[in-house]
């Protein structure tokens, strides 16, 4: 409403006032989680580019050796991702399901 007096009279006589409480910590958590997710997606894009470049620029044997190292790092990143999912679920259970 444009006029405060109209808003006040409508709140008093016509309808109830709804209040919304915003938890800044939760908003910050989701903003950081969204930022992290976008970085995680960019790692996936880079991963695909690396695999293509390995097979394009190196011999089959050398590319396989590099891919083995990359696979180890990918397994570690997958474990980290699972931990992040567990932490997120724990946060949602404790703080958002109220």
Short mmCIF file of the C-alpha atoms (twelve columns), coordinates in Angstrom:
data_MODEL
# 
_entry.id   MODEL 
# 
loop_
_atom_site.group_PDB 
_atom_site.id 
_atom_site.type_symbol 
_atom_site.label_atom_id 
_atom_site.label_alt_id 
_atom_site.label_comp_id 
_atom_site.label_asym_id 
_atom_site.label_seq_id 
_atom_site.Cartn_x 
_atom_site.Cartn_y 
_atom_site.Cartn_z 
_atom_site.pdbx_PDB_model_num 
ATOM 1  C CA . UNK A 1  0.000  0.000   0.000   1 
ATOM 2  C CA . UNK A 2  1.156  3.483   -0.760  1 
ATOM 3  C CA . UNK A 3  -0.254 5.226   2.330   1 
ATOM 4  C CA . UNK A 4  0.789  4.039   5.803   1 
ATOM 5  C CA . UNK A 5  -2.556 5.006   7.308   1 
ATOM 6  C CA . UNK A 6  -4.401 2.701   4.887   1 
ATOM 7  C CA . UNK A 7  -2.025 -0.120  5.775   1 
ATOM 8  C CA . UNK A 8  -2.533 0.400   9.513   1 
ATOM 9  C CA . UNK A 9  -6.326 0.561   9.273   1 
ATOM 10 C CA . UNK A 10 -6.461 -2.540  7.076   1 
ATOM 11 C CA . UNK A 11 -4.243 -4.412  9.538   1 
ATOM 12 C CA . UNK A 12 -6.372 -3.398  12.502  1 
ATOM 13 C CA . UNK A 13 -9.820 -3.930  11.004  1 
ATOM 14 C CA . UNK A 14 -9.539 -6.231  8.015   1 
ATOM 15 C CA . UNK A 15 -6.806 -8.799  8.300   1 
ATOM 16 C CA . UNK A 16 -4.121 -10.155 10.570  1 
ATOM 17 C CA . UNK A 17 -0.478 -9.220  10.314  1 
ATOM 18 C CA . UNK A 18 1.899  -11.934 9.189   1 
ATOM 19 C CA . UNK A 19 5.495  -11.699 10.310  1 
ATOM 20 C CA . UNK A 20 8.390  -13.477 8.699   1 
ATOM 21 C CA . UNK A 21 11.581 -14.183 10.581  1 
ATOM 22 C CA . UNK A 22 14.694 -14.532 8.450   1 
ATOM 23 C CA . UNK A 23 17.642 -16.384 9.931   1 
ATOM 24 C CA . UNK A 24 20.724 -14.680 8.528   1 
ATOM 25 C CA . UNK A 25 22.942 -17.635 9.460   1 
ATOM 26 C CA . UNK A 26 20.801 -19.981 7.376   1 
ATOM 27 C CA . UNK A 27 20.767 -17.559 4.459   1 
ATOM 28 C CA . UNK A 28 24.558 -17.254 4.679   1 
ATOM 29 C CA . UNK A 29 24.896 -21.053 4.838   1 
ATOM 30 C CA . UNK A 30 22.834 -21.529 1.683   1 
ATOM 31 C CA . UNK A 31 24.656 -18.737 -0.152  1 
ATOM 32 C CA . UNK A 32 27.997 -20.364 0.606   1 
ATOM 33 C CA . UNK A 33 26.632 -23.795 -0.280  1 
ATOM 34 C CA . UNK A 34 25.395 -22.443 -3.617  1 
ATOM 35 C CA . UNK A 35 28.781 -20.879 -4.306  1 
ATOM 36 C CA . UNK A 36 30.514 -24.131 -3.425  1 
ATOM 37 C CA . UNK A 37 28.152 -26.076 -5.693  1 
ATOM 38 C CA . UNK A 38 28.983 -23.823 -8.645  1 
ATOM 39 C CA . UNK A 39 32.700 -24.336 -8.008  1 
ATOM 40 C CA . UNK A 40 32.109 -28.081 -7.798  1 
ATOM 41 C CA . UNK A 41 30.341 -28.007 -11.177 1 
ATOM 42 C CA . UNK A 42 33.231 -26.095 -12.735 1 
ATOM 43 C CA . UNK A 43 35.587 -28.820 -11.502 1 
ATOM 44 C CA . UNK A 44 33.476 -31.329 -13.435 1 
ATOM 45 C CA . UNK A 45 33.797 -29.258 -16.604 1 
ATOM 46 C CA . UNK A 46 37.563 -28.990 -16.113 1 
ATOM 47 C CA . UNK A 47 37.729 -32.743 -15.502 1 
ATOM 48 C CA . UNK A 48 36.170 -33.439 -18.899 1 
ATOM 49 C CA . UNK A 49 38.553 -31.020 -20.595 1 
ATOM 50 C CA . UNK A 50 41.576 -32.634 -18.930 1 
ATOM 51 C CA . UNK A 51 40.565 -36.119 -20.062 1 
ATOM 52 C CA . UNK A 52 40.156 -34.920 -23.657 1 
ATOM 53 C CA . UNK A 53 43.531 -33.149 -23.590 1 
ATOM 54 C CA . UNK A 54 45.307 -36.174 -22.100 1 
ATOM 55 C CA . UNK A 55 44.186 -38.449 -24.901 1 
ATOM 56 C CA . UNK A 56 44.858 -35.799 -27.525 1 
ATOM 57 C CA . UNK A 57 48.391 -34.807 -26.432 1 
ATOM 58 C CA . UNK A 58 49.864 -37.947 -24.828 1 
ATOM 59 C CA . UNK A 59 50.334 -41.576 -25.740 1 
ATOM 60 C CA . UNK A 60 47.773 -44.113 -24.559 1 
ATOM 61 C CA . UNK A 61 50.078 -45.447 -21.839 1 
ATOM 62 C CA . UNK A 62 51.064 -42.041 -20.466 1 
ATOM 63 C CA . UNK A 63 47.463 -40.789 -20.584 1 
ATOM 64 C CA . UNK A 64 46.354 -43.886 -18.643 1 
ATOM 65 C CA . UNK A 65 48.980 -43.180 -15.957 1 
ATOM 66 C CA . UNK A 66 47.769 -39.603 -15.594 1 
ATOM 67 C CA . UNK A 67 44.163 -40.774 -15.527 1 
ATOM 68 C CA . UNK A 68 45.002 -43.180 -12.712 1 
ATOM 69 C CA . UNK A 69 46.282 -40.266 -10.622 1 
ATOM 70 C CA . UNK A 70 43.234 -38.232 -11.570 1 
ATOM 71 C CA . UNK A 71 40.984 -41.115 -10.568 1 
ATOM 72 C CA . UNK A 72 42.532 -41.183 -7.080  1 
ATOM 73 C CA . UNK A 73 41.829 -37.471 -6.664  1 
ATOM 74 C CA . UNK A 74 38.301 -37.971 -7.946  1 
ATOM 75 C CA . UNK A 75 37.674 -40.689 -5.343  1 
ATOM 76 C CA . UNK A 76 38.846 -38.310 -2.609  1 
ATOM 77 C CA . UNK A 77 36.584 -35.595 -3.976  1 
ATOM 78 C CA . UNK A 78 33.631 -38.020 -3.991  1 
ATOM 79 C CA . UNK A 79 34.258 -38.824 -0.318  1 
ATOM 80 C CA . UNK A 80 34.407 -35.102 0.438   1 
ATOM 81 C CA . UNK A 81 31.135 -34.613 -1.410  1 
ATOM 82 C CA . UNK A 82 29.481 -37.325 0.712   1 
ATOM 83 C CA . UNK A 83 30.707 -35.592 3.888   1 
ATOM 84 C CA . UNK A 84 29.280 -32.294 2.642   1 
ATOM 85 C CA . UNK A 85 25.922 -33.934 1.976   1 
ATOM 86 C CA . UNK A 86 25.910 -35.432 5.487   1 
ATOM 87 C CA . UNK A 87 26.754 -32.076 7.072   1 
ATOM 88 C CA . UNK A 88 24.029 -30.364 5.041   1 
ATOM 89 C CA . UNK A 89 21.441 -32.970 6.067   1 
ATOM 90 C CA . UNK A 90 22.479 -32.639 9.712   1 
ATOM 91 C CA . UNK A 91 22.180 -28.838 9.487   1 
ATOM 92 C CA . UNK A 92 18.714 -29.102 7.944   1 
ATOM 93 C CA . UNK A 93 17.537 -31.559 10.621  1 
ATOM 94 C CA . UNK A 94 18.829 -29.509 13.529  1 
ATOM 95 C CA . UNK A 95 18.082 -25.969 12.408  1 
ATOM 96 C CA . UNK A 96 15.523 -25.892 9.611   1 
ATOM 97 C CA . UNK A 97 12.923 -28.483 10.652  1 
ATOM 98 C CA . UNK A 98 11.663 -26.414 13.589  1 
# 
